[in-house]
Amino acid sequence: MKKVMIALDYDPTAQKVAEKGYLMSKTMNAEVILLHVIGSANYYSSLEYSPIMGFSGFTNTGLLETIDVSVLKETSQDFLDKTKDHLGDEKIQTFITEGDFAEAILESAIDLKVDVIVMGSHSRKWLDKVLMGSVTEKVLAHSKIPLFIVPTWE
């Protein structure tokens, strides 16, 4: 295994996913790519942020419905840069893409030629079946690349 892609959203559990994925990649001496997929602005306006790995989120989520995608890209890059700083490894690469979360993760994994995808699961039933319709379930159902799922519930 030479390349690990860690898919992150702005959920506070992203820190756990990033740390577990990073530790796994280091045991394999693999390259690390942090990925964030930009969805619609409505997704970001519905989130309540708490600081994640030094990233404090958007300051005024009420304006997000009118925000240009370039602002979302800048904020996403800031999030990935803070995550990279938190993990303490300047060699980590970052990648931002847009679209449907599951489809973008799958396409990015192929384009970037990764060997493993790391994602979090918010479902307590992930061994039986990850929540129907969830991003993790869709990636799991369609990926030909191994998937490392980090359970993120407390």
ABEGO torsion letter per residue (X at the ends): XABBBBBBBABAAAAAAAAAAAAAAAAAGBBBBBBBBBBBAAAAAABBBBBBGGBAEBABAAAAAABBAAAAAAAAAAAAAAAAAAAGBAABBBBBBBEBAAAAAAAAAAAAGBABBBBBBABAAAAABBBBGBAAAAAAAABABBBBBBBABX
